[in-house]
Amino acid sequence: MEFGGIAGLIILLLDIYAIYKIFQSSASTVAKVLWILIVLILPVLGLIIWFFAGPKGG
Protein backbone atom coordinates (compact mmCIF):
# COMPACT_ATOMS: atom_id res chain seq x y z
CA MET A 1 0.00 0.00 0.00
CA GLU A 2 1.35 3.39 -0.92
CA PHE A 3 1.42 6.51 1.26
CA GLY A 4 -1.63 8.04 -0.46
CA GLY A 5 -3.70 4.96 0.33
CA ILE A 6 -2.67 5.00 3.98
CA ALA A 7 -3.31 8.76 4.26
CA GLY A 8 -6.72 8.32 2.63
CA LEU A 9 -7.61 5.54 5.05
CA ILE A 10 -6.57 7.68 8.03
CA ILE A 11 -8.69 10.62 6.76
CA LEU A 12 -11.64 8.27 6.27
CA LEU A 13 -11.35 6.92 9.82
CA LEU A 14 -11.04 10.43 11.27
CA ASP A 15 -14.08 11.58 9.28
CA ILE A 16 -16.10 8.63 10.61
CA TYR A 17 -14.99 9.53 14.14
CA ALA A 18 -16.00 13.18 13.58
CA ILE A 19 -19.44 12.16 12.30
CA TYR A 20 -19.90 9.86 15.29
CA LYS A 21 -18.99 12.71 17.68
CA ILE A 22 -21.33 15.09 15.83
CA PHE A 23 -24.21 12.62 16.32
CA GLN A 24 -23.40 12.47 20.05
CA SER A 25 -23.26 16.25 20.46
CA SER A 26 -26.01 18.35 21.99
CA ALA A 27 -26.31 20.49 18.85
CA SER A 28 -29.65 20.89 17.09
CA THR A 29 -30.58 18.48 14.32
CA VAL A 30 -30.06 21.16 11.68
CA ALA A 31 -26.60 21.96 13.02
CA LYS A 32 -25.70 18.26 13.07
CA VAL A 33 -26.79 17.82 9.45
CA LEU A 34 -24.80 20.89 8.37
CA TRP A 35 -21.66 19.72 10.19
CA ILE A 36 -21.94 16.24 8.71
CA LEU A 37 -22.32 17.71 5.22
CA ILE A 38 -19.24 19.88 5.75
CA VAL A 39 -17.20 16.87 6.86
CA LEU A 40 -18.45 14.75 3.94
CA ILE A 41 -18.03 17.39 1.22
CA LEU A 42 -14.65 18.67 2.47
CA PRO A 43 -13.06 15.60 4.11
CA VAL A 44 -9.76 17.17 5.21
CA LEU A 45 -10.74 20.83 5.58
CA GLY A 46 -14.11 19.90 7.11
CA LEU A 47 -12.35 17.71 9.67
CA ILE A 48 -10.03 20.55 10.65
CA ILE A 49 -12.89 23.05 10.89
CA TRP A 50 -14.96 20.60 12.97
CA PHE A 51 -12.02 19.96 15.31
CA PHE A 52 -11.66 23.66 16.16
CA ALA A 53 -15.22 24.99 15.81
CA GLY A 54 -17.63 22.05 15.70
CA PRO A 55 -20.10 20.88 18.30
CA LYS A 56 -18.58 19.01 21.21
CA GLY A 57 -19.93 15.97 23.04
CA GLY A 58 -23.28 16.17 24.81
C-alpha positions as CSV (number, residue, x, y, z in Angstrom):
1,M,0.0,0.0,0.0
2,E,1.3,3.4,-0.9
3,F,1.4,6.5,1.3
4,G,-1.6,8.0,-0.5
5,G,-3.7,5.0,0.3
6,I,-2.7,5.0,4.0
7,A,-3.3,8.8,4.3
8,G,-6.7,8.3,2.6
9,L,-7.6,5.5,5.1
10,I,-6.6,7.7,8.0
11,I,-8.7,10.6,6.8
12,L,-11.6,8.3,6.3
13,L,-11.3,6.9,9.8
14,L,-11.0,10.4,11.3
15,D,-14.1,11.6,9.3
16,I,-16.1,8.6,10.6
17,Y,-15.0,9.5,14.1
18,A,-16.0,13.2,13.6
19,I,-19.4,12.2,12.3
20,Y,-19.9,9.9,15.3
21,K,-19.0,12.7,17.7
22,I,-21.3,15.1,15.8
23,F,-24.2,12.6,16.3
24,Q,-23.4,12.5,20.0
25,S,-23.3,16.2,20.5
26,S,-26.0,18.3,22.0
27,A,-26.3,20.5,18.8
28,S,-29.6,20.9,17.1
29,T,-30.6,18.5,14.3
30,V,-30.1,21.2,11.7
31,A,-26.6,22.0,13.0
32,K,-25.7,18.3,13.1
33,V,-26.8,17.8,9.4
34,L,-24.8,20.9,8.4
35,W,-21.7,19.7,10.2
36,I,-21.9,16.2,8.7
37,L,-22.3,17.7,5.2
38,I,-19.2,19.9,5.7
39,V,-17.2,16.9,6.9
40,L,-18.4,14.7,3.9
41,I,-18.0,17.4,1.2
42,L,-14.6,18.7,2.5
43,P,-13.1,15.6,4.1
44,V,-9.8,17.2,5.2
45,L,-10.7,20.8,5.6
46,G,-14.1,19.9,7.1
47,L,-12.4,17.7,9.7
48,I,-10.0,20.6,10.6
49,I,-12.9,23.1,10.9
50,W,-15.0,20.6,13.0
51,F,-12.0,20.0,15.3
52,F,-11.7,23.7,16.2
53,A,-15.2,25.0,15.8
54,G,-17.6,22.0,15.7
55,P,-20.1,20.9,18.3
56,K,-18.6,19.0,21.2
57,G,-19.9,16.0,23.0
58,G,-23.3,16.2,24.8
